C-alpha cells in the first residue's frame, strides 16, 4: 500500500499565505480540492475550526498538501484564500470526508459554501465497493480505517499519536484535580448516578477551583465529573503532531477521490452518483438548521431519572447485602453463589436469563437479576442518551444531527439520532421516565416540523 502521489507538504503561515493563494489561483488552478478541518469540538454550529488542510493536484501535475492554523493568519488573507478555494472548486468539486461537518465548520467562522459542487468521499466508498458491512469483510467507511487498509498503512499511526496526546492531557488535567481533592473520596462521592452537585462542601470547593482552571473547550465537552480523553479538544494537542495528522486527513481524502471517482463511469453509476452528489449540499444545510431543544424537559428528566436510579440502586444493594455496582462481575458471581445459591459462569445477559428461567417463582435471585438488567439499562440511557444532551442544553438552544446518505451499505439514510431507541424507557411500574423525542421542542403556530421518508 502506498500513496498515488508524492505530496509536497506546505506549512502556510502569515509570510507565505499571499504567495500560496496567488499560486492556487494562477498556477495550480485545481478543479478538485479536498479539505479537512480540525475543530474545538463536534457541535455543528457552536464549535469552530482552528486548523485547515487542503490537498489537490495542480494543472502542472504537482501534488500539493497544505495546512494552516487559522488564528495565525490575518482575517483578510483567510477571506481571500476561502474565496479562491470556493471559486476554483466551483468548476469541479470541493471534497470532504463527511463533508457536511467540515462545511458547517467553515460556515461557523463566516464562510458558507456559495456553490453546490460539494462531494463526500463516503459516497464514493459506498458506490465503488461491495455492499458488505465492514464486520463481514466490506470496506471501512472511516477515513483512517479505509486509508490504512487501501492507501497507507501509516494512517492509523497518525491517529494513534493524536489519541496518545489526548490521553496524556486528560491524565494531566485529572491529576491536577486529585491534588486538590482526595481521589478515593471523590470517586466514591461521584459514583453513578451521583455527580458534582452531590459533592460535600469540602470536595466541591476543590472541584470548582479545578473546574475554573480548565480551558473552555474542555469544560464544554465534559459529560462526567472527570475528563475523558475523547473530551480533549484537538486544539490542545501538540501543534507538530496535529499538523501531520491534519494534512494527511486532506491527503487521504483526495487519494480516495482519485482512486474511486474514475470507477463511477466504469461501473455505470453516473446516474446514482449525480443523485448522491446533489444530496450533499442540502444535507449540510438541513443539519445546520437543527432542532430547538426542550431544555426544561431535559433538566427535569435528568433529575427524575437520577432519583429513580438511586432508589433502585439502594434496593439492589439491600438485596446484595453490601455496596456494589452491576459492573463488578466477580462480586456479583460471589453473591449469586453464596447468598442465592445460584452458580453461573458469567454475568452477561444470556447466561443470567438462562439461569433465571430455571428458578422457581418467587425465588429471591429473580428480583436481584432483574435489578442487574434494569440498572445496566438505566446506566446506558442516563450516561449515553441523556447526560450528553444535558451538557448541550447548558450551552446551546438547539440540538443537531448529521444526516448521512452513505452511512449504511443498504443505501438508507442514517443519523446519530437513530441510535436512540424508538420507545422511551419506563420505571418498574411501567411509567415513562424518558423519551428522546420529547427533547425536541414543538414548533410554535407559525412553523412546522415535517418528516418525509421515501
N, C-alpha and C positions, 0 to 999 in steps of 0.2 A: 504494500500500500504506500502510495506516495502522492504528493500534490501534483496536479497537472501543470502548474506554472512555477517559475522561480520568482517568488514575490519580493518586490522591493519595498522594504518597510520604512515608512517615513513617520517620524515623531514631529507633529506640527506644533510649533509654538508661535508666540506673537511675532517673532522676527521672520518666520517662514510662511505665515498664513497668506500673505498677499501674493507671494510667488506661487504657492500651491494653487490658490484659487485661479490665478491667471492661466497657469498651465492646464488646469482642469477644463477651462473654458476654451482655450485657444490651441492647445497642443494635443492633449489626450482625448478630449471630446467623446467620452464614453456614452453609449446608448443605454447600457445596463450597469447600474450601480447597486452593489449590495451594501447595506448599512446595518449597524447594530448600536445599541446604547447600553451603557451601564448606569444604573439608577440608584436613587436613595431608598427605594422600596418598590412595592408592587401595586400600589393603589393607582388606578388608571388615570385619575385626574389630580390626585393630591401629591404624588411623588414626581421627582424631576430627574432628568438625565444630567450626569456630571462629566461623562466621557462619551465621545462619539467616534466610531470607527467606520472606515469605508474600504471597499475593495472593488476594483474594476480593471478592465483591460482597455488600454488606450488604443487609439487609431494606429499608433506606431507599434502595437502588439506588446507594449510594456505593461507588465502586471504590477499594479500599484496597490499597496495596502497601507493605509494611513490612519493615525489616531490622534486625538487631541483632547485635552482637558478643557471643557467649555469655559470654566471660570477664569482660565489663564489667558483667554483671548478677548480682546475688546469687542463689545457688542456689535459695532458697525461691521467688523470683519466677519463675525459669525453670521450676521444678517446677509452679507454678500455671498458667503460660502453656501448657505442654505438656499439662497435664490438660484445659484448656479446648479446645485445638486438637483433641485426641482426642475429647472429648465432643461438640463441635459437628459434626465430620466423621463421627461415627458415624451421623448421620441422613442423610448424603449420601455424599460421597467425600472422602478425603484423597488429593490428586492430585500425582503427581510425574512427571517425565520420566526414565525409567529409575528408577522409584520404589523398586525393591528396594535400590539403592545408598543412597539417602537414608534409607530405613527402617533400614538397617544402621548408618548413621552416628549417627542419634539414639539407636539402641539402645546404641551404644558409650559414650554418656555417661549411660546409665541410664534411657532412655525407650523401652522396647519397645512397639510399637503394640499396644494392647489390643483392637482390633477388626479385622475383615477387610474393611471397606469402603474398600479402597485401590484406586487406579486409575492405570494407566500410560498417559500420553498417546501413547506409541509404539504402543500397541494401537489407539488411536483413529485415528492416522495411517494405519496399515495397513488398517483396516476401511473407512475413508471415502475412500480414494484408490485409483486404479487399481493393480493388482498388476503394476507395471512397475519394474524396477530403476532407480535414480537415474541411472546412466550411460546409460540408454536414454530418459531424459526423465521418469521417475517421481518421485514426491515424496520429498524427502530425509527420512531418519529422524533425523538430527542435529538437536538443538534449534535451534542457531544457524542452520544452513543452511535449515531449514524456516521459521523465523521471518523470515529475511532475504528468502526468496522469496515468502512468503504474508502476512506480518504487518507487518514493519517493516524497511525497507531499512537502518536503522542498526544492526541486530542484529550484523552482522559487525564493525562499527566498535568496539563494546564489547569483543568478543573480541580484536580486534587490539590494543587498548590493554593488555589483560592479557598477551598474547603479547609485546608490546614490553617490558613491565615485567619479565617473566621472563627474556627475553634479556639485558636490561641488567644484571640482578642476577647472572646466570650469568657474564657477562663480567667483572663487578666481582670476583666470588669467584675466578675463574681468574687474573685479573690479580694478585691477592694471591699466588697460588701462584708465578707467574712472577717475582715479586720475590724469592722465596726460592730458586728453582732456575732454572737456565738452561733456557729454553723449548725450544731446538732439541735439546739433550742429553736433556731429559726426554721429549719427544715421540718421539725415536728409541728411548729405553730402554723406552718403553711401547707400542711399535708392535705391532700384533696379531701373535700372541696373548699377548704379554707383558703383565704388569700390575704393580701396585705391589710385589708380592712379589719381582719380578725386578730391582728398582731397586738400583744400587750404593749403599753406605752414605752417600756424600756427598749423594746425591739423596734417599735415604729419610728422612734426618733432617729436611731441609727440608720434605719432603712431609708427614711425620707432624705437624710443628708446624702446618702449614696445615690439615691434616685435623682436628686437635683444636680449631681455632678456628671450625669451621663449625657452624651450627645443627644440632641433632639431626635435624630433619625433612628436612634436605638430605642428610645422611650416609646416612640410611636409604633414600633413593631412588636413590642413585648406583649406576650399573651400569658405569661406566667410570672411569678414573683422574682425569679432569677432570669438571666439572659441565656437564651438558647443560641447555638452557633448560627442557625438559619435566620436569626433575627438581627445579625450583624450586617449593617449596610455595607454594600460594596465600596461606598465612598470612603470607608475607614481602612480598607485594605491597602497594604504597601503599594505605592504607585508603580513601582517596577514590575511587580507581579501582575497588577491589574492591566497595565499596558499590553503585556504579552497576551494575556487572556482575552482582552477586548479586541485586539487586532485580529487574532485568529478566529474569533467569532465571525467577523466580517469575511475573512478568507474562506472559512468553511462554507459559509452561506453562498458565496459566489461559486465555489467549486461544486456545490450541489446543483446550483442552477446550470453551470457549464456542462455537467455530466448528464443531467436529466432532461433539460429543455429540448435538445435535439431529438430525444426519443419520442416526444409527443407526436411529431409528424410520422415517424416510423411506425408507431403503434396505432396510427389513425385515430388519435384522440383530440384533434384540434377543436372539435365542436364542444366537447365536455370541458376541455381546458379553457376555452373562451368563457364559458358559463362560470367556472370556478374562479377565474381571474377577475371577472367583473364583480364577483361577490366580495372581494377583499375590502374594497373601499367602503361600501355600505356597512359591512360588519364592524369596521373600525368606528364609523360614526354611531352605530347603534350601541356598541359597547361604551362609547364615551357618554352617551345620554344617561345611562344608569337608571336606578330606581330610587325614589325618595324613601328613606328609611323611617320606619315607625319606631323611633328611639324609645318612646315611653314603654312600648311593648317589650323591647329588647331588655331594658333595665329591670322592668318588673319581672320578666320571665327569669332573668338571671337569679334574682333573689328567691323567687318561688322554687326554682329547681334546686338551688343551693340548700334551702331549708329542708326540702323533701329528701335530698341525698343524705343530709346529716341525720335525719330521723331514721332512715333505712340503714345507715351505717351503724348507728347505735344498736339497732335491733340485731344486726349481723354480729357485732362484737359481743353482744349479750349471749347469743347462741354459741359463739366460738369460745366464750369464757376468757377472752383476752383482746387487747388492742391488736388488730391485724387488718391487712388490706387484701383485696381479692387478687392482687398480683403476686402474693407471696406463696408460690406453688408448694414449696416444701412444707411450710407451716400448715397450709390447707390439707395436704395429704395426711399429715400427722393428726390433725383434728378430726378428719373424717374417719381415720382408723381408730384412734384412741377414745374419742368421745361418742362417735356414732356407729362404731363397729362396722365401718364400711371401707374395704380395701380397694383402691383403684390405682392404676399405674400413671395416671395423668390427670390434670385439672382442666384439660381442654374440653370444649363443649360436647363433642360427640361422645367422649368417654363418660363424662358426668351424666349426660342424658341417658345413656345405655344403663348405667348403674342405677339411676333414679327410677327407671321403668320397672326394675326388679324389686323395688321396695314396697312393702305393704302400705296401704292407705293409712295416713296419719303418722308415719314414721318421721321423727324429728329431722332427719337428714334431708327430707324433701324440701322443707322450707329453707334450710341452710343452703342447699344447692340452688334453689330459686333465687335466693338473695345474691349468690355469686354472679349468676347470669344478669340479674337486674342491675346490680352495682356496676358491672362491667359495661353494660349498655348505657347507663346513665353517665358514666365517666366519659365514654366516647362522645355522646351527644353534647355534654357540657363543655368538654375540652375542645372538640373538633368543630362542632356545629354552632356553638353559642359564644364561647369566650372570644373567638376571633372577631365576631360582629359586635360584641360589647366594646372592644378596643376601637373598631372602626367608628362606632357611634360616638365615642368620646371626641373624635377629631373631625368627622365628616358628616354631612347631612345625607349623602347618597351612598348606595352600595352599587358596585359594578360587577358585571360578569362578562368575561370574554366568550364570544360565541365562535366556535371553531368548525369550519366545514370539512376539515381534514382529520379530525380527532379520532374517528373510528374507521376501521377497514371496511365496514359495511356501507360507508358513504353518508351516514346520518350525521346531523349536526350534534355537537356536544358543547357543554359549558360547565364551569365549575359548580353552578347551581344544581346541576344534575346529580352531584354527589349527595345531595340531600335526599333522605328517604321521602317517598311520596306522602306517607302518612305521618302524623305527628306522634310524639311519644306520650304515653299515658302513665298515671300512677297505678298502684296496686289495685285500686278500686275502679279503674277504667276512666278516670277523669283526665282530660287533656292537660298536660304540663307545658308542652311547647310544640309549635308547628312552624317550620321555617318560612312558609309562605306568608305568615302573619307579620313577618319582619318588613314586608313591603307595604308602605302606606298607600291606602286607596286614594286615587286622584280626586280632586275636587270636581264640581259640576261642570267646569269649563274644559276638562281634559278627560281623555280616555286612555285606558291601558288595554291594549289589544295583543292577543297572542294568536298567530296564524300558523298552522302547520300543514304542510302538504306531504 
